[in-house]
Amino acid sequence: MASRTRRQGAAPGAPDGSRRRRLPMRLLLPVLILVALMAMLMLRGYVHSEILADHRIQSEASTDKVPEKILDGGPVIDTRSGRATSLKMPDRRLVLTFDDGPDPTWTPKVLDVLEKHHAHAVFFVTGTMASRYPDLVKRIVDEGHEIGLHTFNHPDLSFQSKKRIDWELSQNQLALAGAAGIRTSLFRPPYSSFADAMDNESWPVTEYIGTRGYITVVNNTDSEDWRKPGVQQILRNATPKNGKGAIVLMHDSGGDRHQTVQALDRLLPDMKDKGYEFDNLTEALDAPTAHTAVAGPELWKGKAWIFLVQASEHITDVLVVGLSIIGSLVIGRFVLMLLLSGIHARRVRRKDFRWGEPVTQSVSVLVPAYNEAKCIESTVRSLMASEHPIEVLVIDDGSSDGTARIVEAMGLPNVRVVRQLNAGKPAALNRGLANARHDIIVMMDGDTVFEPSTVRELVQPFGDPRVGAVAGNAKVGNRDSLIGAWQHIEYVMGFNLDRRMYDVLRCMPTIPGAVGAFRRSALERVGGMSDDTLAEDTDITMAMHRDGWRVVYAEKARAWTEAPESVQQLWSQRYRWSYGTMQAIWKHRKALVERGPSGRFGRVGLPLVSLFMVVAPLLAPLIDVFLLYGVVFGPTEKTIVAWLGVLAIQLVCAAYAFRLDRERMTHLISLPLQQILYRQLMYVVLLQSWITALTGGRLRWQKLRRTGVVEAPGGPVQRQRTPKGSDERRPVG
């Protein structure tokens, strides 16, 4: 493992001699992934008409500005030359038109019926549907039908600016180019009807559409299939009178269209028997095809658009699955925590509960210390107030701030200093273990303080000879700041409630470095502390399980630790924790296929740890991503209610955890903000850890700056001097 004193070198200087800071790749990649996911989600919302959609519909207006020849004319309106003309269908020519598709369910059925009766039709597609189902657009064209534009998002164009109209048309054409490699000159306005329904609001749009090179196609025969009036009524509505030609309006999307399909299957043979032909619009008018092949940049832009839309659909589907998984994990974890932590609390709080014979023998307390000058005195003095007989070994791991001298100057009995060159925390603990006198080993951090009863409560489970290690109750001492309060909630709810659950399941993954105890023989059997991972506490705990030892939780063994007080320090700490946990899981992966205690832990403990400590935190921000999306783009009320429901479940669990730990509930006021902000930080940290692992990176141990604000409850122990002639051992090393 890299030395703890080693630091990353400064960024190369700029030509002018100033230092230039670069964004680390492991930080840049998570940011880019988040931005890409949000972009895909926004794109998906756009093509599903959840973003930028306008559902307003214009009410009827006067018609005095619409030319009489348009109001009295046919359903095909051409304003391309600057003059308005209209065309009617020749007798016994039916042009079937289908709006709002293509639909993955109903468009194929419509196409099958048309193919069965050798008929052609015109499909006025929206850009949203064409982008999502490009294969259907291609099938429409390949089978000889014509395509017309029906805008991209289906807004009423009389409300829109010319810029928005151009956007709707160009995006619709882009989707066609990507799906079928064509452009079209046919257009049907959304919410259009007969030509005589043109008014002063819709006519200017029709005129403008003509200047853009499009022929506007309305209808003169409405099947009204969207009302679902029954097959017989649709047939009556779609049949023109007296052998007249017609453009028939039908729909292949927008809901259940089984009546449309059934009516179409009867309409085609019936009308053919009466001498009708079913053609494309241009075929019926004996005009050139409305389709134009696209090539070059226009074609590739269309293909790129379709690719991005399809990618957004697939990615969103994966995100939805991920949201379902995280929802199940969150609810499952909360149920397990509430149930099993309650079982644990009732079991250990029974008046007749005993681990075995009371443990009264002296124990060795190991305090690995690296540059802990601001904290070490409070740490050692808190130990001197212990109600249990102890010896204290402070292992100075090459400190450069005088940590060892501070301890030696205190002159306290039963306190020894062991010095070594900087080699890392696992090496320091192993050095302390080699110099310890007693058979029970307590380990703590150099920035932690114990209560007088902590050691006594921590070692009592060793009355059970099956117990090899004990996890204490680590608490945040500096909880007055917002970031401290968030970590306080996390420690009480996320760590200690978890430990109760894992204790009952007999697969506790981590003995906290701030407060833990071990049977010396158990430590020696697994080879002591290992530096294979950056989470030596998780590594040794898993090794204990695999060796057949019980690992339990002592709720009354409280220790007060100094939590990081800045985002940067918190980032560094959690980055190391999450990366080290992943290393430990990987190191002990063989337990999955082994037999005995190791196999039990591998098939119970490792999956739970992986799900609750790696997968769940990685997916948890999906809740907030969909919350943000739902609040901004709807359905807002349902989204907020769903999120408040999740928050309520978390609040119940947090309140229960605080009650078990006898903590004041006032800190839970910051829980909603913690869920929004703190979880995102933990997500990026975990994602960064994944990227580090997958790219083969090597994370350095990073020392956090301490302030020494945490003291032993009740105040520091008074300074004592060692009497002359004491037989206390001299410092080793």
C-alpha positions, 0 to 999 in steps of 0.5 A: 500500500502506498505510504500515507505521507505520499501526496500527489504532485502538483499540476504541471505549470502553465507557460506563464509559470502559474499553476494549472489545475486539472480536473482528475479523470476519475472525477471528470468521468462521473460528471460526464456520465451524469450529464449524459444520463440527464441528456438522454432522459431529457431527449426521451422526454422530448420524443414522448411529448413530455418536454416542450409539448403544447396541448392548447387547442384554438377555439373557433374563429371567424372566416372572413379572411379565408378565400371563398374558393378554399372554404368551398374547395377540396381537401388538398390546398396548395399555397406554394406559388403564392396563390391559393388553389385547392383540389378535390378527389376524382370520382371513385378514388378513395385516399385513406389517411391515418394520423398520429402514428406510427404505433407499435401495436396498431400500425402493423395491423393496419398495414397488414389489412392494406397489404391483404387487400392490395391497397395504398394509403397515406400516413401522416406521422408525428416526429415523436412516433417516427423517431421512436419506431423508425422500422415502421416508417420504413415498412410504410415506405417499402410497401408503397404507401406515402408519408406526410408530416403531422408536426413533431410534437402535435401542437396546434400551430395557430398558437405557434411562432414561425420559428416553432413551426419551422422547428416542428417541420424540420424535426419531423423531416429529420426523423423521416430522413433517419427512418426511411431516407426520404423527405416529403412534401405532404403536410396535415396540421394537427386538429385539422378538419374539413376545408370549410373549417379553415378560419382566420387563425388557421389560414395564415398557418396554411399560407406559411406552410406553402411558402416552406414547400408543403401541400396541406392535406385536410379531409372531406370524410371523417370516419370519427374512429377516434370516438370508437362508435363501433365498426358499423358506424365507422363504415357509414362515416367513411363511405362517400356518397354517390360515388364521389372521391374522398380523403378519409380520415382515420387513425392508427395511433392514440389509443385502442384502434381495434375498431378501426382495423376491423372496419378497414378490413370490411371497408376495402373489399366492400368499396372495391366491389363498388368500383373504388380504388384505394391509392396514395394521394399523388397516385389519385391526382396523377401527380409526381410522388411526394417523396424525395430521397435524401443523401449526404449530411442530411441522411447522416444527421437523420440516422444520428438522430434516430440512433440517439433517440433509440439510445435514450429509449433503451437507457431510460428503460434501464434506468426504470429497471434500476429505479425498480431495483433500488425501490425494492432494495430500499424498501427491503432494507428498511423492512429488514432493518426495522424488523431485525434491529428490533429483535436485536434490541429486545434480545440484548436488553433483556434483564436476564441477557448475558454473553457468558461469564463477565469479562474482567481481565485486562485488555490492550487498547491499540491507538494507531496515530499518524499526525494526530497532535490535535486529537491524541491527548483527548483520546488518551485521557478518555482511556484513562477514565476507563472503568475496565483495566487496560493498557494503552499502546499508541503506535506512532506511524512516522508522525511529523507533528510530534504526536509521540512526544505529546503522549510521552509528555503526558506521563500517564500510567499504563500508556506506552508509545511504540514508534515506527517508520510510516508504513500505514495503519494495518502495519501500525496495528500489527506492530501494536498487536506484537507489543500487546500484553493481553489476550483481548485487543481493543482498537480505536482511531487517534481522533476518537474518544471513549466513554468510561464504560466503553471498553467494559461494554465492548469486551463483555461479548467475549464471555461467549467463546464463539465470539471473535470480534465485537463492533462498538457504537461509533458516534459523530462528536462534531455534529453541530454543523450541517455536514456533521448533522448529516453524518450523524444521521448516517452513523445512527441510521445507516451504520448502527441500525445496519449493524443490529440487522447484520448481527442478527443475520450473523454477517456483519461486514465491518467492525469500525476502526473507531471502536472495535475489539478482537480476540488475539487468537482470532486475529492471529489465526487469520494473519492479523491486519492486512494491507491488501485493501484500503478498508482494513476493518472490513477486510479483517471482519470478513476474514473473521467470518470466514474463519468461523468466528461470530462477530457481534455488535455492542450497542452500549460501547459508545465512541465519539469520533471526529467526522470530516468537516468539509466536503473535500475531506468527506469525499476523500474519506468515503472514496477510500471507504467505498473503494476499500469495501469493493476491494474487500468484497473482491478479495473474499469472493471465493467464499461464495463457493466454499463450504462451512462458515466461509460459504455461509458468509459468502452466500449470505453476507457478501450478497447483502453487503454488495446489494446494500453497500454498493448497488443500492447507493449507486442506484439511489440517485435515480430516485432524485433524478426521476423526482427532478424530471417529474417535478419539472415536466410532470406529473408533478403532484404524483411525483412529489407524493411518491417522493414524500412517501419514500422520505416518510419511510426513511424518516420512520426508520431514522426516528426508530434508529434515533430512539434505539440509540437514545438520540435527540430527534432534532437532527432529523430536521435536516433529513430531507436536505440530506436525501437531496444533497448528501446522497448525490455526493455519496453517489458520485464517490461510489461511481468514482470508486467503480471507475477507479476499480474498472480502470485498474487505478490505485487509490492512495491512503489520504490523511484527513486534517483534524481539529481536535474538537471532540473530547471525552464526555464529562471533560478531559481526565486530569493530567497524571505523572508516572511515579519514579521507579515505575516498572512501566515498559519503555517505548518500543521501536 
